[in-house]
């Protein structure tokens, strides 16, 4: 007998659930995640805490499932909204993730809207501190990109899908027929960067220049 696995890396907690083919809940687990607030309006989390919590949740589910239920046919994976994870050349996080509900990049978002008046039409929504581009500009403005040796950044929703497959392989929950988590960033996820032209699903040159 097989099952489905649902994993959610949320803003307040990491949750996982094994679901039977008939839709019944077989087992679930949850770990609360600490939100770090160094200043008013700031909201950060340690990406390592997500990994540890996901390890725990999946391990608890694996322990509770009988041997005949240890094959996962499909994975439903969700994550919190648009956060920024600054990565080094080794693809490891350099600092806490800046979450979607962090408003430190308000000035940068306002600058983008002034510099590109048609930004809302191009991207599908005006710049806000929630999205990746203003957060990245904030890091650059404060010299943190060069200081940290930052090579790139990714929205939290993209890294979460790859993490799921690694965790499942670790606990031998991945069925051979399960769909592979693709490594390429899907365009709908790319919109979290606010660097994508929503009308043609391509990177926006004018926005990147701004």
DOTIZA-719781 format. One record per residue: y negated, z negated, x of N, C-alpha, C, CB in turn. Coordinates in steps of 0.02 Angstrom, whole numbers, plus 50000, padded with zeros to 5 digits. Glycine has a CB too. Layout:
residues N
NODE,n.v,n.w,n.u,ca.v,ca.w,ca.u,c.v,c.w,c.u,cb.v,cb.w,cb.u
NODE,Y,Z,X,Y,Z,X,Y,Z,X,Y,Z,X
...
END
This chain:
residues 210
NODE,n.v,n.w,n.u,ca.v,ca.w,ca.u,c.v,c.w,c.u,cb.v,cb.w,cb.u
NODE,50060,50000,50042,50000,50000,50000,49938,50000,50044,50000,49939,49953
NODE,49887,50038,50024,49826,50045,50063,49767,50012,50027,49811,50119,50077
NODE,49710,50014,50060,49650,49986,50030,49588,50020,50058,49646,49909,50042
NODE,49532,50005,50027,49467,50028,50051,49430,49968,50081,49425,50061,49993
NODE,49384,49982,50127,49346,49928,50158,49271,49943,50149,49364,49921,50233
NODE,49236,49893,50124,49163,49898,50118,49130,49849,50166,49141,49884,50046
NODE,49081,49874,50204,49045,49832,50253,48970,49841,50242,49064,49850,50326
NODE,48934,49787,50238,48861,49790,50229,48827,49745,50281,48841,49768,50157
NODE,48786,49776,50324,48744,49737,50370,48676,49731,50337,48739,49771,50441
NODE,48667,49679,50299,48606,49671,50260,48553,49632,50298,48621,49637,50196
NODE,48496,49624,50266,48441,49588,50297,48455,49513,50301,48377,49599,50257
NODE,48492,49487,50253,48506,49415,50252,48576,49398,50275,48496,49388,50183
NODE,48624,49445,50270,48693,49428,50287,48732,49492,50302,48726,49389,50229
NODE,48787,49482,50339,48837,49535,50348,48895,49519,50302,48860,49541,50424
NODE,48916,49567,50263,48969,49557,50214,49021,49611,50221,48940,49556,50142
NODE,49083,49594,50207,49138,49642,50208,49185,49626,50151,49175,49643,50276
NODE,49217,49677,50123,49264,49668,50068,49318,49721,50072,49227,49670,49999
NODE,49381,49699,50060,49437,49745,50053,49449,49756,49979,49501,49717,50089
NODE,49453,49819,49959,49460,49838,49889,49525,49876,49879,49400,49880,49865
NODE,49564,49857,49829,49626,49892,49814,49613,49960,49783,49669,49850,49768
NODE,49665,50001,49780,49657,50068,49753,49640,50067,49679,49721,50108,49764
NODE,49653,50011,49646,49636,50004,49575,49567,49974,49565,49689,49962,49540
NODE,49531,49963,49619,49463,49935,49614,49461,49860,49617,49432,49958,49552
NODE,49516,49827,49625,49518,49754,49627,49496,49728,49696,49588,49727,49611
NODE,49463,49670,49696,49442,49638,49758,49501,49601,49788,49383,49590,49746
NODE,49520,49621,49849,49577,49590,49883,49555,49531,49926,49612,49640,49926
NODE,49500,49540,49962,49474,49486,50004,49404,49504,50026,49521,49472,50065
NODE,49362,49453,50035,49294,49465,50059,49273,49411,50108,49244,49468,49999
NODE,49221,49426,50145,49195,49378,50194,49121,49391,50204,49233,49384,50263
NODE,49084,49339,50223,49011,49345,50229,48986,49297,50283,48976,49330,50162
NODE,48937,49321,50322,48905,49280,50373,48829,49288,50367,48929,49299,50445
NODE,48793,49234,50362,48720,49237,50358,48691,49256,50425,48691,49171,50333
NODE,48635,49293,50424,48601,49315,50485,48532,49284,50489,48596,49393,50487
NODE,48515,49257,50547,48449,49226,50557,48396,49280,50567,48451,49178,50618
NODE,48341,49273,50530,48282,49315,50541,48232,49277,50583,48251,49337,50473
NODE,48210,49308,50637,48164,49277,50685,48094,49299,50669,48184,49294,50758
NODE,48047,49253,50663,47978,49268,50646,47931,49239,50698,47960,49241,50575
NODE,47921,49275,50755,47878,49248,50809,47806,49238,50788,47881,49294,50869
NODE,47782,49280,50741,47714,49276,50716,47714,49291,50642,47666,49324,50755
NODE,47661,49271,50606,47657,49288,50535,47660,49364,50525,47591,49261,50504
NODE,47701,49386,50479,47708,49457,50465,47760,49492,50507,47644,49490,50473
NODE,47785,49459,50560,47836,49488,50602,47906,49470,50576,47827,49466,50676
NODE,47953,49514,50585,48021,49502,50561,48070,49536,50608,48030,49527,50488
NODE,48111,49497,50643,48157,49524,50693,48227,49494,50684,48131,49510,50764
NODE,48276,49529,50709,48344,49502,50713,48376,49525,50778,48386,49525,50652
NODE,48422,49485,50802,48460,49501,50862,48517,49549,50844,48487,49437,50897
NODE,48518,49611,50869,48573,49657,50852,48641,49629,50871,48563,49723,50887
NODE,48644,49587,50924,48708,49557,50942,48736,49513,50887,48700,49518,51005
NODE,48691,49483,50848,48714,49440,50792,48749,49482,50739,48654,49402,50761
NODE,48726,49543,50729,48760,49588,50680,48831,49602,50702,48721,49654,50672
NODE,48839,49616,50767,48905,49632,50794,48952,49572,50787,48900,49654,50868
NODE,48927,49514,50807,48969,49454,50803,48989,49439,50731,48933,49394,50833
NODE,48941,49446,50685,48956,49432,50615,49006,49483,50587,48892,49434,50574
NODE,48998,49546,50606,49045,49597,50582,49114,49585,50610,49020,49667,50601
NODE,49118,49565,50674,49183,49547,50703,49216,49492,50661,49174,49523,50776
NODE,49177,49441,50645,49205,49385,50607,49229,49407,50539,49152,49329,50600
NODE,49187,49445,50503,49204,49465,50434,49268,49508,50433,49146,49504,50402
NODE,49272,49556,50478,49330,49600,50479,49392,49562,50501,49318,49660,50524
NODE,49384,49517,50549,49441,49477,50571,49468,49434,50515,49421,49434,50631
NODE,49424,49404,50476,49446,49361,50420,49483,49402,50368,49386,49326,50387
NODE,49459,49462,50355,49493,49505,50307,49561,49526,50334,49451,49567,50290
NODE,49564,49544,50399,49627,49564,50429,49679,49508,50427,49616,49587,50502
NODE,49655,49446,50438,49701,49389,50436,49730,49379,50367,49664,49325,50458
NODE,49690,49392,50315,49712,49378,50248,49752,49433,50215,49654,49363,50207
NODE,49753,49492,50245,49790,49547,50214,49862,49548,50238,49755,49615,50230
NODE,49909,49554,50192,49979,49561,50213,49988,49627,50253,50026,49560,50152
NODE,50043,49630,50289,50055,49688,50332,50053,49753,50293,50122,49680,50367
NODE,50075,49754,50231,50077,49817,50194,50009,49840,50171,50123,49810,50135
NODE,49957,49798,50181,49889,49817,50160,49844,49829,50220,49860,49764,50115
NODE,49872,49838,50279,49829,49842,50338,49808,49914,50355,49865,49812,50397
NODE,49814,49960,50309,49791,50029,50319,49730,50042,50275,49847,50079,50304
NODE,49675,50058,50306,49613,50072,50270,49606,50147,50260,49551,50043,50308
NODE,49604,50169,50198,49599,50240,50182,49528,50267,50190,49623,50253,50112
NODE,49479,50225,50174,49410,50247,50178,49365,50187,50189,49389,50286,50114
NODE,49307,50200,50217,49259,50147,50232,49194,50162,50195,49246,50141,50308
NODE,49170,50113,50158,49103,50118,50128,49057,50073,50169,49103,50096,50053
NODE,49006,50104,50200,48964,50066,50246,48891,50072,50227,48974,50090,50319
NODE,48857,50015,50226,48786,50015,50211,48751,49967,50259,48772,49994,50138
NODE,48686,49979,50269,48648,49936,50314,48579,49924,50286,48644,49967,50383
NODE,48544,49879,50317,48476,49863,50295,48430,49923,50307,48449,49801,50331
NODE,48371,49919,50281,48325,49976,50283,48299,49989,50354,48266,49963,50236
NODE,48244,50025,50359,48222,50055,50421,48199,50003,50472,48166,50104,50407
NODE,48242,49989,50520,48225,49946,50575,48227,49984,50640,48271,49885,50578
NODE,48194,49959,50691,48193,49993,50757,48233,49953,50807,48120,50002,50782
NODE,48280,49987,50840,48318,49957,50894,48300,49995,50958,48395,49960,50880
NODE,48267,49963,51005,48250,49994,51069,48310,49990,51115,48188,49959,51102
NODE,48331,50048,51142,48391,50052,51183,48373,50070,51255,48439,50104,51154
NODE,48412,50044,51302,48404,50062,51372,48447,50122,51388,48423,50004,51417
NODE,48447,50142,51451,48486,50200,51472,48561,50189,51462,48473,50215,51546
NODE,48583,50126,51458,48653,50111,51447,48670,50107,51373,48672,50046,51480
NODE,48622,50126,51330,48632,50127,51257,48640,50057,51227,48692,50169,51240
NODE,48616,50006,51263,48619,49938,51238,48550,49914,51217,48648,49890,51292
NODE,48545,49872,51166,48479,49847,51143,48443,49809,51198,48488,49803,51082
NODE,48377,49820,51202,48335,49788,51253,48298,49727,51225,48285,49838,51280
NODE,48291,49723,51160,48254,49668,51129,48280,49661,51058,48177,49682,51131
NODE,48252,49612,51022,48269,49605,50952,48249,49667,50913,48236,49543,50922
NODE,48287,49682,50861,48268,49737,50816,48207,49717,50775,48328,49755,50770
NODE,48161,49765,50766,48103,49754,50723,48123,49779,50654,48039,49792,50750
NODE,48124,49735,50605,48153,49751,50539,48105,49791,50496,48173,49687,50504
NODE,48132,49815,50440,48094,49856,50392,48037,49817,50361,48140,49882,50338
NODE,48045,49751,50354,47994,49711,50320,47945,49680,50370,48027,49656,50279
NODE,47941,49707,50430,47893,49685,50481,47830,49729,50475,47924,49690,50554
NODE,47772,49697,50471,47710,49736,50460,47663,49737,50520,47673,49709,50399
NODE,47689,49724,50580,47647,49722,50640,47616,49791,50655,47687,49698,50700
NODE,47648,49845,50632,47625,49912,50648,47579,49941,50594,47685,49958,50658
NODE,47545,49898,50557,47501,49921,50504,47445,49966,50532,47470,49862,50467
NODE,47415,49947,50588,47361,49987,50617,47386,50055,50639,47329,49950,50676
NODE,47447,50057,50667,47476,50120,50689,47491,50166,50629,47539,50108,50729
NODE,47514,50137,50574,47527,50177,50514,47461,50205,50486,47563,50135,50460
NODE,47409,50165,50486,47344,50188,50461,47317,50244,50506,47295,50130,50457
NODE,47327,50238,50571,47305,50291,50617,47341,50357,50602,47317,50269,50690
NODE,47407,50354,50592,47444,50415,50577,47419,50448,50514,47518,50399,50570
NODE,47404,50409,50463,47380,50438,50400,47311,50469,50408,47377,50384,50345
NODE,47269,50440,50451,47204,50469,50465,47210,50532,50507,47158,50418,50500
NODE,47253,50530,50558,47260,50586,50605,47293,50646,50572,47300,50565,50666
NODE,47335,50634,50523,47371,50688,50489,47364,50677,50414,47446,50691,50510
NODE,47309,50701,50384,47296,50689,50313,47351,50715,50266,47231,50720,50294
NODE,47388,50766,50289,47441,50794,50247,47509,50763,50263,47445,50870,50256
NODE,47508,50706,50295,47570,50674,50317,47617,50660,50258,47554,50609,50352
NODE,47589,50636,50203,47631,50620,50146,47667,50680,50119,47589,50589,50092
NODE,47632,50738,50117,47664,50799,50092,47717,50824,50140,47611,50853,50082
NODE,47705,50816,50205,47752,50841,50255,47815,50798,50259,47719,50843,50324
NODE,47805,50732,50259,47862,50687,50268,47892,50663,50203,47840,50628,50308
NODE,47857,50674,50149,47881,50651,50084,47854,50583,50065,47956,50648,50085
NODE,47821,50548,50112,47792,50483,50099,47741,50469,50154,47847,50426,50095
NODE,47683,50438,50139,47635,50420,50192,47666,50370,50241,47571,50391,50161
NODE,47636,50367,50300,47660,50319,50350,47649,50248,50327,47625,50330,50418
NODE,47698,50206,50339,47694,50134,50324,47724,50096,50383,47730,50116,50257
NODE,47708,50032,50390,47737,49993,50445,47813,49987,50442,47707,49924,50446
NODE,47842,50003,50384,47915,49996,50377,47953,50048,50418,47934,50002,50305
NODE,47923,50106,50429,47959,50161,50460,47957,50158,50536,47931,50227,50436
NODE,47997,50202,50566,48009,50198,50638,47949,50220,50681,48068,50240,50656
NODE,47916,50274,50662,47862,50301,50705,47807,50250,50718,47832,50363,50672
NODE,47780,50216,50667,47729,50166,50681,47754,50109,50725,47703,50137,50616
NODE,47816,50088,50715,47845,50036,50757,47849,50059,50830,47915,50015,50732
NODE,47871,50121,50840,47876,50148,50907,47807,50151,50940,47908,50218,50906
NODE,47756,50171,50901,47688,50173,50927,47664,50104,50946,47641,50204,50875
NODE,47683,50054,50907,47664,49985,50923,47694,49964,50990,47687,49936,50868
NODE,47757,49980,51002,47788,49963,51066,47752,49997,51123,47863,49984,51066
NODE,47734,50062,51113,47700,50099,51166,47630,50070,51179,47694,50173,51148
NODE,47595,50053,51125,47527,50026,51131,47526,49962,51172,47498,50013,51062
NODE,47577,49922,51165,47580,49858,51200,47619,49862,51266,47612,49805,51156
NODE,47632,49923,51288,47663,49933,51353,47736,49911,51358,47625,49897,51404
NODE,47768,49901,51300,47836,49874,51302,47888,49927,51317,47852,49841,51236
NODE,47873,49991,51304,47922,50043,51318,47934,50048,51393,47897,50112,51291
NODE,47880,50052,51432,47888,50056,51505,47913,49990,51534,47821,50075,51538
NODE,47888,49934,51506,47907,49868,51532,47982,49855,51522,47866,49813,51498
NODE,48008,49875,51464,48078,49863,51449,48124,49915,51480,48088,49859,51375
NODE,48095,49971,51502,48136,50026,51525,48171,50061,51468,48188,50001,51575
NODE,48135,50066,51412,48164,50094,51351,48176,50169,51358,48119,50080,51290
NODE,48237,50190,51343,48254,50261,51348,48249,50296,51281,48324,50269,51376
NODE,48265,50261,51227,48263,50292,51161,48266,50236,51109,48322,50341,51151
NODE,48266,50256,51046,48272,50207,50992,48309,50239,50935,48202,50181,50968
NODE,48339,50198,50893,48376,50223,50836,48362,50179,50776,48451,50226,50850
NODE,48360,50210,50716,48356,50168,50656,48420,50129,50646,48342,50211,50594
NODE,48415,50070,50619,48474,50027,50611,48529,50060,50571,48454,49962,50578
NODE,48511,50102,50522,48562,50131,50478,48608,50178,50516,48529,50168,50421
NODE,48584,50210,50571,48626,50256,50608,48676,50220,50652,48582,50302,50651
NODE,48653,50171,50689,48699,50135,50734,48752,50098,50696,48660,50087,50779
NODE,48738,50078,50635,48787,50038,50597,48850,50078,50582,48756,50014,50533
NODE,48845,50143,50568,48904,50182,50550,48951,50189,50609,48883,50250,50525
NODE,48924,50197,50670,48967,50202,50728,48999,50135,50744,48928,50228,50788
NODE,48961,50081,50733,48987,50014,50746,49047,50000,50701,48933,49961,50735
NODE,49045,50024,50640,49100,50011,50593,49166,50038,50619,49084,50041,50525
NODE,49165,50099,50644,49227,50128,50668,49255,50090,50728,49216,50202,50687
NODE,49211,50069,50774,49234,50031,50832,49266,49965,50810,49176,50017,50880
NODE,49235,49932,50761,49262,49868,50738,49330,49878,50705,49214,49834,50689
NODE,49337,49931,50665,49400,49943,50631,49456,49958,50681,49393,50001,50582
NODE,49440,49996,50733,49489,50011,50784,49510,49947,50820,49462,50062,50834
NODE,49462,49903,50832,49477,49840,50867,49527,49798,50829,49412,49799,50879
NODE,49520,49796,50762,49566,49755,50723,49622,49795,50691,49527,49720,50669
NODE,49630,49859,50714,49685,49902,50692,49688,49910,50617,49751,49873,50717
NODE,49629,49916,50588,49625,49926,50515,49615,49999,50497,49569,49884,50487
NODE,49606,50042,50546,49588,50111,50532,49650,50154,50521,49546,50140,50588
NODE,49657,50181,50462,49713,50225,50446,49703,50292,50480,49720,50234,50369
NODE,49756,50325,50504,49748,50389,50539,49712,50442,50498,49815,50415,50560
NODE,49716,50438,50432,49685,50489,50390,49613,50472,50371,49726,50501,50328
NODE,49590,50414,50392,49522,50394,50373,49471,50442,50403,49507,50322,50396
NODE,49419,50456,50365,49367,50503,50388,49331,50474,50448,49317,50518,50331
NODE,49321,50515,50499,49285,50492,50559,49212,50484,50545,49295,50542,50616
NODE,49182,50432,50575,49109,50422,50570,49076,50471,50618,49089,50348,50586
NODE,49037,50517,50592,49007,50568,50635,48955,50538,50682,48976,50623,50593
NODE,48951,50565,50743,48906,50539,50793,48835,50566,50784,48931,50555,50862
NODE,48830,50625,50754,48763,50652,50746,48725,50616,50691,48767,50727,50732
NODE,48660,50610,50699,48618,50576,50650,48605,50623,50592,48551,50552,50681
NODE,48627,50606,50532,48615,50648,50474,48541,50651,50459,48654,50622,50413
NODE,48520,50707,50429,48449,50718,50418,48420,50665,50371,48438,50787,50390
NODE,48459,50644,50323,48430,50594,50277,48417,50528,50313,48477,50582,50217
NODE,48456,50515,50366,48442,50456,50406,48383,50468,50452,48504,50436,50446
NODE,48375,50531,50474,48320,50547,50518,48253,50535,50484,48325,50619,50542
NODE,48251,50538,50418,48188,50528,50383,48160,50458,50394,48198,50539,50308
NODE,48203,50411,50414,48180,50343,50427,48133,50341,50488,48239,50297,50439
NODE,48136,50393,50530,48092,50395,50588,48021,50414,50570,48120,50443,50640
NODE,48011,50447,50515,47946,50476,50495,47924,50529,50545,47893,50422,50488
NODE,47971,50564,50575,47957,50620,50619,47989,50684,50593,47981,50605,50690
NODE,48015,50682,50532,48050,50739,50504,48011,50771,50447,48119,50719,50479
NODE,48006,50837,50449,47975,50875,50395,48025,50879,50338,47953,50947,50418
NODE,48012,50843,50284,48060,50838,50230,48070,50904,50193,48038,50785,50181
NODE,48022,50949,50198,48027,51012,50161,48076,51061,50192,47959,51044,50156
NODE,48087,51055,50258,48132,51102,50292,48187,51067,50331,48092,51146,50340
NODE,48188,51000,50328,48239,50960,50363,48241,50977,50438,48308,50972,50332
NODE,48182,50978,50469,48176,50988,50540,48125,50938,50567,48154,51062,50557
NODE,48128,50925,50634,48079,50880,50664,48010,50911,50656,48096,50868,50738
NODE,47961,50871,50642,47894,50894,50629,47853,50893,50693,47860,50851,50576
NODE,47835,50952,50719,47795,50957,50779,47726,50925,50772,47787,51029,50799
NODE,47688,50940,50719,47622,50909,50711,47623,50833,50707,47589,50935,50650
NODE,47673,50805,50675,47678,50733,50669,47693,50702,50737,47732,50713,50619
NODE,47738,50733,50776,47754,50706,50842,47693,50709,50888,47813,50745,50873
NODE,47654,50762,50882,47593,50767,50922,47544,50713,50904,47561,50836,50914
NODE,47537,50699,50839,47491,50647,50815,47509,50580,50845,47491,50642,50738
END
